[in-house]
Amino acid sequence: MELNDKTGLFSSSLVKKLSINEDEYIPFLDEESQSKEEWNIDYRRFRSKPFVKLKNGAGYLIINNQLLCERLFNSLYFDFIPLINGKKGSCGFFNYNKDFVEKILFRQTFFNCLPTNSFSFPIRNSQETSERPNEPDFYARTKRAELIIVECKAIKMNGECRDDGDYIRLLDELQEKIVLKTRNLDKRRKRTGGQPKPIGVGQLINHIDSIEADSFEWDKNIPDEVSYYPILVFEDVRFLQPGLLSILNRWFYEKIEEMTEMKLSDMACKPIMPISINTLYLYDNFIRQKGLPNIINTFLDKNAIFDESTGKYEIKELADFDGYLRQNPFNKSNDVAKWLHKAIKKRYNVNTIMGANASQPQKAHQ
């Protein structure tokens, strides 16, 4: 730990508490278990114990970085509630819901990934949260006629489905949440009897189809020759696992043929790239400097084969665009400090905090 923990966050007692022994045997079903909730489901077990203690004092192994982060920081939302509940002493109020994630958190984060002179919908610094029919969550056009079309999904995976480890059911529910909604997944609600509703992937296909048909109302100055860069942004970083990219684009190509008469061989259309809001936030400077289309093109050169006859990309099975971005360094410590400084100033009387040092705002910052 002394050699590898650069953060200084992990004490030996903490890691020991959050670990299991290398040769530990954990029965799936305890004889005394009365309900399914008490079974030792892999996901649940390794989330609570994300370290493996190696034999002979050789150290510890992290099973999965995301499970570790979830174990350490899962309660942050509840820790911050007193700051945002709108009650006396808080620094304001907002409702952390789907609309906030998709219309405010995601959009403001994505703006930081684009040059300020990019054409976009919505316009930069827009506070509009209402949504008109068929509008994209985000759209941008570069000077080189690269069209970045984005849909953001603030979705969660059903806990029972996740614990079951039923891969077929998981894929089925995921397709209902991000491709084409044909029914209600909540068993307590009536099954939908209407037409299937395009969601996520289906929405991106409809946007591309409307641009090809010159009926896209969010940009009236689109050139005839363009390149499409469809992107699907997730709130929940746990969806961004190796393999999702290839599955997502298998569905993408299937639905293009089912839903439209477009021929990919006549277009310049990149595969759908899944990214998390977390990654957009952490790497906004890198993305803005390199250019999102350039990053995607470089990634595809290494992880996909283009078939000119079909216009499709054959993507490596375990290629991971979100993981590719996360290989780069980032530094967001200043952002956190600035946010805390603003929160403190808003929550308290600054003069009360600083007292005689009111002319030295750095004291309050510290």
C-alpha positions as CSV (number, residue, x, y, z in Angstrom):
1,M,0.0,0.0,0.0
2,E,2.8,2.4,0.8
3,L,4.2,1.9,-2.7
4,N,1.0,2.0,-4.6
5,D,-1.4,4.2,-2.8
6,K,-0.6,7.7,-4.1
7,T,-3.7,9.2,-2.5
8,G,-2.9,8.4,1.1
9,L,-6.6,7.5,1.6
10,F,-6.1,3.9,2.6
11,S,-5.0,2.9,6.0
12,S,-4.1,-0.7,6.7
13,S,-7.1,-1.1,9.1
14,L,-9.5,0.2,6.4
15,V,-8.2,-2.2,3.7
16,K,-8.2,-5.1,6.1
17,K,-11.8,-4.4,7.0
18,L,-12.8,-4.3,3.3
19,S,-11.0,-7.4,2.3
20,I,-11.5,-11.2,2.0
21,N,-8.8,-13.8,2.1
22,E,-7.4,-15.2,-1.1
23,D,-8.5,-18.7,-0.3
24,E,-11.7,-17.8,1.5
25,Y,-14.7,-19.9,0.6
26,I,-18.1,-18.1,0.5
27,P,-21.2,-20.4,0.1
28,F,-23.8,-19.1,-2.3
29,L,-26.7,-20.2,-0.1
30,D,-26.3,-20.3,3.7
31,E,-28.4,-23.0,5.4
32,E,-30.0,-20.3,7.6
33,S,-30.9,-18.0,4.7
34,Q,-34.6,-17.5,4.4
35,S,-34.8,-15.2,1.5
36,K,-33.1,-14.4,-1.8
37,E,-31.8,-11.1,-0.4
38,E,-29.6,-13.0,2.0
39,W,-27.8,-15.1,-0.6
40,N,-24.2,-14.3,-1.3
41,I,-24.6,-12.7,-4.7
42,D,-21.2,-12.1,-6.4
43,Y,-22.0,-8.4,-7.2
44,R,-23.2,-7.7,-3.7
45,R,-20.4,-9.6,-1.9
46,F,-17.5,-8.1,-3.9
47,R,-19.0,-4.6,-3.6
48,S,-18.9,-4.9,0.2
49,K,-15.4,-6.5,0.1
50,P,-13.6,-5.1,-2.9
51,F,-10.1,-6.2,-1.7
52,V,-8.5,-9.6,-1.8
53,K,-5.8,-10.2,0.9
54,L,-3.0,-12.3,-0.6
55,K,-1.3,-15.2,1.2
56,N,1.9,-14.8,3.2
57,G,1.5,-11.1,3.6
58,A,2.1,-10.4,-0.1
59,G,-0.3,-7.5,-0.1
60,Y,-3.8,-6.8,-1.4
61,L,-5.5,-7.0,-4.8
62,I,-8.3,-4.8,-6.0
63,I,-11.1,-6.9,-7.6
64,N,-12.6,-4.0,-9.6
65,N,-12.0,-0.3,-9.4
66,Q,-15.6,0.7,-9.9
67,L,-16.8,-1.6,-7.1
68,L,-14.2,-0.1,-4.8
69,C,-15.2,3.5,-5.6
70,E,-18.9,2.5,-5.1
71,R,-18.1,1.0,-1.7
72,L,-16.1,4.1,-0.6
73,F,-18.2,6.9,-2.0
74,N,-21.8,5.5,-2.4
75,S,-23.1,7.6,0.5
76,L,-21.9,11.0,-0.8
77,Y,-25.3,11.9,-2.1
78,F,-26.8,11.5,1.4
79,D,-23.8,13.3,2.9
80,F,-24.4,16.3,0.7
81,I,-28.2,16.4,1.2
82,P,-28.0,18.9,4.1
83,L,-26.2,21.3,1.7
84,I,-28.9,21.1,-1.0
85,N,-32.2,20.5,0.7
86,G,-33.2,24.2,0.7
87,K,-33.5,24.3,4.5
88,K,-32.0,26.9,6.8
89,G,-28.2,26.7,6.6
90,S,-28.1,25.0,3.2
91,C,-26.7,26.6,0.0
92,G,-29.8,26.2,-2.1
93,F,-32.1,23.5,-3.4
94,F,-32.4,21.4,-6.5
95,N,-34.1,18.1,-7.3
96,Y,-31.5,15.6,-8.4
97,N,-33.7,13.8,-10.9
98,K,-33.7,12.7,-14.5
99,D,-34.4,16.2,-15.9
100,F,-31.6,17.7,-13.8
101,V,-29.1,15.0,-15.1
102,E,-30.1,15.2,-18.7
103,K,-30.8,18.9,-19.1
104,I,-28.4,20.6,-16.7
105,L,-25.6,18.3,-15.5
106,F,-25.0,16.6,-18.8
107,R,-25.4,19.7,-21.0
108,Q,-23.2,22.0,-19.0
109,T,-20.5,19.2,-18.8
110,F,-20.7,18.7,-22.6
111,F,-20.3,22.4,-23.4
112,N,-17.0,22.3,-21.6
113,C,-15.8,19.6,-24.1
114,L,-16.4,21.8,-27.1
115,P,-14.7,24.9,-28.5
116,T,-16.7,28.0,-27.7
117,N,-17.2,28.8,-31.4
118,S,-19.0,25.5,-32.2
119,F,-22.5,25.7,-33.4
120,S,-24.7,23.9,-30.9
121,F,-28.2,23.1,-29.9
122,P,-29.0,24.2,-27.2
123,I,-27.0,27.4,-27.4
124,R,-24.3,27.8,-24.8
125,N,-25.4,29.0,-21.4
126,S,-29.0,28.2,-22.1
127,Q,-31.1,27.6,-19.0
128,E,-34.0,26.0,-20.9
129,T,-35.0,22.7,-19.4
130,S,-38.3,22.1,-21.3
131,E,-38.1,19.8,-24.3
132,R,-39.9,20.0,-27.6
133,P,-40.9,16.8,-29.5
134,N,-38.0,15.0,-31.2
135,E,-35.3,17.4,-30.2
136,P,-31.8,15.9,-29.5
137,D,-30.4,16.1,-26.0
138,F,-27.3,17.8,-27.6
139,Y,-26.2,18.6,-31.1
140,A,-23.1,20.3,-32.4
141,R,-21.6,21.0,-35.9
142,T,-17.9,21.7,-36.4
143,K,-16.2,23.7,-39.1
144,R,-15.4,20.5,-40.9
145,A,-19.1,19.6,-41.1
146,E,-18.8,16.9,-38.4
147,L,-22.2,16.4,-36.8
148,I,-22.0,15.4,-33.1
149,I,-25.4,14.1,-32.1
150,V,-25.9,13.1,-28.5
151,E,-28.6,11.4,-26.4
152,C,-28.2,11.2,-22.6
153,K,-29.7,8.4,-20.5
154,A,-30.2,8.8,-16.8
155,I,-31.0,5.1,-16.3
156,K,-30.3,2.5,-13.6
157,M,-30.3,-1.3,-13.9
158,N,-32.9,-3.2,-12.0
159,G,-31.3,-4.4,-8.7
160,E,-32.9,-7.9,-8.9
161,C,-31.8,-8.3,-12.5
162,R,-28.2,-7.3,-11.5
163,D,-28.1,-9.7,-8.5
164,D,-29.5,-12.6,-10.5
165,G,-26.6,-12.3,-13.0
166,D,-29.1,-13.3,-15.8
167,Y,-27.2,-12.1,-18.8
168,I,-30.1,-12.6,-21.3
169,R,-32.5,-10.7,-19.1
170,L,-30.0,-8.0,-18.5
171,L,-29.5,-7.4,-22.2
172,D,-33.2,-7.5,-22.8
173,E,-33.9,-4.8,-20.2
174,L,-30.9,-2.7,-21.4
175,Q,-32.3,-2.8,-24.9
176,E,-35.7,-1.7,-23.6
177,K,-34.0,1.2,-21.8
178,I,-31.6,2.5,-24.5
179,V,-32.8,1.2,-27.9
180,L,-36.6,0.7,-28.3
181,K,-39.2,0.7,-25.6
182,T,-41.9,-1.9,-26.3
183,R,-43.2,-2.5,-22.7
184,N,-43.1,-1.3,-19.2
185,L,-40.3,-3.0,-17.2
186,D,-41.9,-2.2,-13.9
187,K,-44.1,-5.2,-13.1
188,R,-46.4,-2.9,-11.1
189,R,-47.5,-1.0,-14.1
190,K,-49.6,-2.0,-17.0
191,R,-47.9,-3.3,-20.1
192,T,-47.8,-0.7,-22.9
193,G,-50.1,-1.4,-25.8
194,G,-49.0,1.4,-28.1
195,Q,-46.3,1.6,-30.7
196,P,-42.7,0.9,-29.8
197,K,-40.9,4.1,-28.7
198,P,-37.4,4.9,-29.9
199,I,-35.1,5.6,-27.0
200,G,-31.4,6.4,-27.0
201,V,-30.1,4.4,-30.0
202,G,-33.5,4.7,-31.7
203,Q,-33.5,8.5,-31.2
204,L,-30.0,8.9,-32.7
205,I,-31.2,6.9,-35.7
206,N,-34.2,9.2,-36.1
207,H,-32.0,12.3,-35.9
208,I,-29.6,11.0,-38.6
209,D,-32.6,10.1,-40.7
210,S,-34.2,13.5,-40.4
211,I,-30.9,15.2,-41.4
212,E,-30.6,13.0,-44.4
213,A,-34.2,14.0,-45.3
214,D,-33.4,17.7,-44.8
215,S,-36.1,17.9,-42.1
216,F,-33.9,18.4,-39.0
217,E,-35.2,21.6,-37.6
218,W,-32.4,22.3,-35.0
219,D,-29.9,23.4,-37.6
220,K,-30.8,25.0,-40.9
221,N,-27.3,25.4,-42.3
222,I,-26.2,21.8,-42.6
223,P,-23.9,21.2,-45.7
224,D,-24.7,18.4,-48.1
225,E,-21.5,16.5,-47.3
226,V,-21.3,15.7,-43.5
227,S,-19.8,13.1,-41.2
228,Y,-22.0,11.7,-38.4
229,Y,-20.7,11.1,-34.8
230,P,-23.6,9.6,-32.7
231,I,-22.9,9.5,-29.0
232,L,-24.8,7.9,-26.1
233,V,-24.0,9.4,-22.7
234,F,-24.7,7.5,-19.5
235,E,-25.2,8.9,-16.0
236,D,-24.3,5.5,-14.4
237,V,-20.6,4.7,-15.1
238,R,-21.2,1.1,-14.3
239,F,-22.8,0.5,-17.7
240,L,-19.5,1.4,-19.3
241,Q,-17.9,-2.0,-19.3
242,P,-15.8,-3.6,-22.1
243,G,-18.2,-5.3,-24.5
244,L,-20.9,-2.6,-24.3
245,L,-19.6,-0.8,-27.4
246,S,-19.8,-3.8,-29.7
247,I,-23.3,-4.8,-28.4
248,L,-24.5,-1.2,-28.7
249,N,-23.5,-1.0,-32.4
250,R,-24.9,-4.4,-33.2
251,W,-28.2,-3.0,-32.1
252,F,-27.5,0.3,-33.9
253,Y,-26.9,-1.4,-37.3
254,E,-29.9,-3.7,-36.8
255,K,-32.3,-0.9,-36.1
256,I,-31.1,1.3,-38.9
257,E,-32.1,-1.4,-41.4
258,E,-35.5,-1.9,-39.6
259,M,-36.4,1.7,-39.0
260,T,-35.2,3.5,-42.1
261,E,-34.3,3.2,-45.7
262,M,-30.8,4.7,-45.2
263,K,-27.8,3.0,-46.7
264,L,-24.7,3.4,-44.6
265,S,-22.5,2.8,-47.6
266,D,-23.8,6.1,-49.0
267,M,-22.9,8.0,-45.8
268,A,-20.0,8.8,-43.5
269,C,-21.4,7.6,-40.2
270,K,-19.3,6.5,-37.3
271,P,-20.4,3.9,-34.7
272,I,-22.2,5.0,-31.6
273,M,-19.7,5.9,-28.9
274,P,-20.9,5.3,-25.3
275,I,-19.4,7.7,-22.7
276,S,-20.2,8.5,-19.0
277,I,-20.9,12.0,-17.7
278,N,-18.0,11.3,-15.2
279,T,-15.5,10.8,-18.0
280,L,-16.8,13.9,-19.9
281,Y,-16.2,16.0,-16.7
282,L,-12.8,14.5,-15.9
283,Y,-11.4,14.9,-19.5
284,D,-13.2,18.0,-20.8
285,N,-9.9,19.9,-21.3
286,F,-8.4,17.0,-23.2
287,I,-11.5,16.5,-25.3
288,R,-11.8,20.2,-26.2
289,Q,-8.1,20.4,-27.1
290,K,-7.9,17.2,-29.2
291,G,-11.5,17.5,-30.7
292,L,-14.0,14.7,-30.0
293,P,-14.2,13.6,-33.7
294,N,-10.4,13.3,-33.9
295,I,-10.4,11.2,-30.7
296,I,-13.1,8.9,-32.0
297,N,-11.3,8.5,-35.4
298,T,-8.0,7.6,-33.6
299,F,-9.8,5.1,-31.4
300,L,-11.6,3.5,-34.4
301,D,-8.3,3.2,-36.3
302,K,-7.0,1.0,-33.4
303,N,-10.2,-0.9,-32.5
304,A,-12.3,-1.4,-35.6
305,I,-12.2,-2.4,-39.2
306,F,-14.3,-0.5,-41.8
307,D,-16.2,-2.3,-44.5
308,E,-16.6,0.1,-47.5
309,S,-19.2,-2.2,-49.2
310,T,-21.6,-1.9,-46.2
311,G,-20.5,1.3,-44.5
312,K,-20.3,-0.5,-41.2
313,Y,-17.5,-0.8,-38.6
314,E,-16.6,-4.2,-37.2
315,I,-15.6,-3.3,-33.7
316,K,-13.3,-5.4,-31.5
317,E,-15.5,-7.3,-29.0
318,L,-14.0,-5.8,-25.9
319,A,-13.2,-2.3,-27.2
320,D,-14.1,0.3,-24.7
321,F,-14.2,4.0,-25.7
322,D,-14.9,5.3,-22.2
323,G,-11.9,3.3,-20.9
324,Y,-9.8,4.6,-23.8
325,L,-10.4,8.2,-22.7
326,R,-9.6,7.3,-19.1
327,Q,-6.1,6.3,-20.0
328,N,-5.2,9.9,-20.1
329,P,-4.2,12.1,-17.1
330,F,-6.5,14.6,-15.6
331,N,-6.5,17.1,-12.8
332,K,-9.7,18.4,-11.3
333,S,-8.6,19.3,-7.8
334,N,-8.9,23.0,-8.5
335,D,-12.6,22.5,-9.6
336,V,-13.4,20.8,-6.3
337,A,-11.7,23.6,-4.3
338,K,-13.6,26.3,-6.2
339,W,-16.9,24.5,-5.7
340,L,-16.4,24.2,-2.0
341,H,-15.3,27.8,-1.7
342,K,-18.5,28.9,-3.4
343,A,-20.6,26.6,-1.2
344,I,-19.1,27.9,2.0
345,K,-19.5,31.5,1.0
346,K,-23.2,30.9,0.1
347,R,-24.0,28.9,3.2
348,Y,-22.4,31.1,5.8
349,N,-21.6,34.8,6.3
350,V,-18.1,35.1,4.9
351,N,-17.1,37.7,7.5
352,T,-18.2,35.3,10.2
353,I,-15.8,32.7,8.9
354,M,-12.9,34.9,8.3
355,G,-13.3,37.4,11.1
356,A,-10.5,39.9,11.1
357,N,-9.1,38.3,8.0
358,A,-12.1,39.3,5.8
359,S,-9.7,40.9,3.3
360,Q,-8.0,37.5,2.8
361,P,-10.4,35.2,0.9
362,Q,-7.8,32.5,0.6
363,K,-8.3,31.8,4.4
364,A,-11.9,30.8,3.7
365,H,-10.8,28.8,0.7
366,Q,-8.5,26.7,2.9
